[in-house]
Amino acid sequence: MTNELSTIIANVGFPIAISMYLLVRIEGKLQVLSDSIAELSKTLLEFNK
């Protein structure tokens, strides 16, 4: 049982770790993109006045 559990963790743990790392990186980039879109929207509203 212990050998099977360690094999499952070894096989699944690495992909989970990589997925979490990529999600954290993408989240930061999405926040920057969202902020840029909000700033662009404000600029366009001011430009149309």
Contacts in CASP RR format, 6 or more apart in sequence:
PFRMAT RR
TARGET T0000
AUTHOR 0000-0000-0000
METHOD contacts of the structure
MODEL  1
MTNELSTIIANVGFPIAISMYLLVRIEGKLQVLSDSIAELSKTLLEFNK
END
